[in-house]
């Protein structure tokens, strides 16, 4: 499945620096607002040490990691929902992504311009959320106007839609995000059709400096953002964008030494990608053989046919059974042959719920 994350925030908070680190690209990251106007897109491999172990066992011709698509979206400013700072264009770009990576500046530096003059992570986070919410209210009200006209026909289904949209408008008018709106499962498709910005899950990234990232505690700015995220039911992580950009440009052997120098167990970008998976409720299954070992992304709770469909739609349409064993068992026994002899390979049907780390071989007939 395509995992698309949009990187947003105020101007000059480190969005493009983070994007460069993620994608190993070099997009402008200058000290002035609206340095980025056109969105930049980067495809990033999901770090998964299990792939290397699978490659050692299968000795394939090719190893393919799962990927995440990141879009660097220009800085939003106060009044973006009314078109300030090309706001309408940038908000439209956010509608196309699955999740929002909200970068918030959590460091002091008088040499870097802050569009709001002072560093205040919670204020900055609320500012962006307010602009997203105002844009959503405009979308909801337009749909309400259209649905009210259609409801005059007496159609019961349209009247039900109208009642849901009216409740949604009331909810968001109170300053509440659309993601916290309670809606019945059979009605959720109506809300989905609006492509609301505040319905998308948000991962907050506290962008700190290279001194703060070496501390075990988060520091006042980052800690304030984490508390804000938790109250909103969202996730927050901490990293140093400038440091991550430097790490990304180093050879692999030098990266380890660099991380050790700063007391970091792994690049912050690995933490970010794992958090994005957690945010969207995603997990990984594997396919393996002499030609290719590959990681695939699916939503938690996906069935075996749905997993097969990630490989090819024909696999899902003609699904018969799936041979399934766990990555941990494969490592423990050392080969598929040993797994088979130990009775550790199961034959699963259409109702099987895929688990993270499953290795699967699909049988189908089209």
Long-range contacts (C-beta under 8 A, 24 or more apart in sequence): 1-282, 1-297, 1-298, 1-299, 1-310, 2-69, 2-98, 3-67, 3-68, 3-69, 3-98, 3-99, 3-276, 3-280, 3-282, 3-297, 4-68, 4-69, 4-70, 4-71, 4-96, 4-97, 4-98, 4-99, 5-68, 5-69, 5-70, 5-71, 5-97, 5-98, 5-99, 5-100, 5-101, 5-203, 5-276, 6-70, 6-71, 6-73, 6-93, 6-94, 6-96, 6-97, 6-99, 6-100, 6-101, 7-70, 7-71, 7-72, 7-73, 7-101, 7-103, 8-73, 8-76, 8-90, 8-94, 8-100, 8-101, 8-102, 8-103, 8-128, 9-75, 9-76, 9-102, 9-103, 9-104, 9-105, 9-124, 9-128, 10-75, 10-76, 10-77, 10-104, 10-105, 10-114, 10-115, 10-116, 10-124, 10-127, 10-128, 11-35, 11-74, 11-75, 11-77, 11-85, 11-115, 12-75, 12-105, 12-112, 12-113, 12-114, 12-115, 13-75, 13-103, 13-104, 13-105, 13-124, 13-207, 14-103, 14-105, 14-207, 14-241, 14-242, 15-72, 15-73, 15-75, 15-103, 16-40, 16-72, 17-241, 17-242, 17-244, 17-245, 18-101, 18-103, 18-205, 18-207, 18-239, 18-241, 18-244, 18-245, 19-70, 19-72, 20-245, 20-248, 21-241, 21-244, 21-245, 21-247, 21-248, 21-269, 22-70, 22-244, 22-248, 22-269, 22-272, 23-70, 24-248, 24-249, 27-72, 31-111, 31-112, 31-113, 32-113, 33-75, 33-77, 33-85, 33-113, 33-115, 34-74, 34-75, 34-85, 34-86, 36-72, 36-73, 36-74, 36-75, 37-74, 37-86, 38-74, 39-71, 39-72, 39-73, 39-74, 39-93, 40-71, 40-72, 41-69, 41-70, 41-71, 41-72, 42-69, 42-70, 42-72, 43-67, 43-68, 43-69, 44-68, 44-69, 44-70, 44-269, 44-273, 46-273, 46-277, 46-284, 46-295, 46-297, 47-270, 47-273, 48-284, 48-295, 50-284, 50-286, 50-295, 50-327, 50-357, 51-286, 51-293, 51-295, 53-327, 53-331, 54-286, 54-288, 54-293, 54-327, 54-330, 54-359, 55-293, 57-288, 57-330, 57-331, 57-334, 57-335, 58-288, 58-289, 58-290, 58-293, 59-290, 60-288, 60-289, 60-290, 60-291, 60-292, 60-293, 61-290, 61-291, 61-292, 62-291, 62-292, 62-293, 63-292, 63-293, 63-294, 64-292, 64-293, 64-294, 64-295, 65-295, 66-284, 66-295, 66-296, 66-297, 68-273, 68-276, 70-101, 71-96, 71-97, 75-115, 76-128, 76-131, 77-115, 78-116, 78-127, 78-131, 79-131, 80-131, 80-135, 81-131, 81-132, 81-134, 81-135, 81-138, 82-134, 87-131, 91-131, 91-132, 91-135, 91-197, 94-132, 94-197, 94-200, 95-195, 95-197, 97-200, 98-200, 98-280, 99-200, 99-201, 99-202, 99-203, 99-276, 99-279, 99-280, 100-197, 100-200, 100-201, 100-202, 100-203, 101-202, 101-203, 101-205, 101-272, 101-276, 102-128, 102-202, 102-203, 102-204, 102-205, 103-205, 103-207, 103-241, 104-204, 104-205, 104-206, 104-207, 104-225, 105-207, 106-206, 106-207, 106-208, 106-212, 106-219, 106-221, 106-222, 106-225, 106-238, 107-207, 107-208, 107-209, 107-212, 107-221, 109-209, 119-221, 121-206, 121-221, 121-222, 121-224, 121-225, 121-228, 122-224, 122-225, 122-228, 125-204, 125-225, 125-228, 125-229, 126-228, 129-177, 129-198, 132-197, 132-198, 133-172, 133-175, 133-177, 133-178, 133-197, 133-198, 135-197, 136-172, 136-178, 136-194, 136-196, 136-197, 136-198, 136-199, 137-169, 137-172, 137-173, 139-194, 139-195, 139-196, 140-165, 140-168, 140-169, 140-172, 140-194, 140-196, 141-169, 143-194, 144-169, 160-187, 161-187, 161-190, 164-190, 164-191, 165-190, 172-198, 177-232, 179-233, 180-233, 201-234, 201-279, 201-280, 202-229, 202-232, 202-234, 202-235, 202-279, 203-234, 203-235, 203-236, 203-237, 203-272, 203-275, 203-276, 203-279, 204-228, 204-229, 204-234, 204-235, 204-236, 204-237, 205-236, 205-237, 205-238, 205-239, 205-272, 206-236, 206-237, 206-238, 206-239, 207-239, 207-240, 207-241, 208-238, 208-239, 208-240, 209-240, 209-242, 210-240, 210-242, 210-243, 210-262, 212-238, 212-240, 213-238, 213-239, 213-240, 213-243, 213-262, 213-264, 213-268, 214-262, 214-263, 235-275, 235-278, 235-279, 237-268, 237-271, 237-272, 237-275, 238-268, 239-268, 239-269, 239-271, 239-272, 240-268, 243-268, 244-268, 244-269, 283-354, 283-355, 283-356, 284-356, 284-357, 285-354, 285-355, 285-356, 285-357, 285-358, 285-359, 285-360, 286-327, 286-357, 286-358, 286-359, 286-360, 287-311, 287-359, 287-360, 287-361, 288-359, 298-354, 300-356, 301-353, 302-353, 302-354, 303-350, 303-351, 303-352, 303-353, 303-354, 304-348, 304-349, 304-350, 304-351, 304-352, 304-353, 304-354, 304-360, 304-362, 305-350, 306-354, 307-354, 307-360, 307-362, 308-360, 308-362, 308-364, 311-362, 314-364, 314-366, 315-362, 315-364, 317-364, 317-366, 318-364, 318-365, 318-366, 319-350, 319-362, 319-363, 319-364, 320-363, 320-364, 320-365, 321-347, 321-348, 321-349, 321-362, 321-363, 322-347, 322-348, 322-349, 322-352, 322-360, 322-361, 322-362, 322-363, 323-347, 323-348, 323-360, 323-361, 323-362, 323-363, 324-348, 324-352, 324-358, 324-359, 324-360, 325-358, 325-359, 326-355, 326-357, 326-358, 326-359, 327-357, 327-358, 327-359, 328-357, 330-359
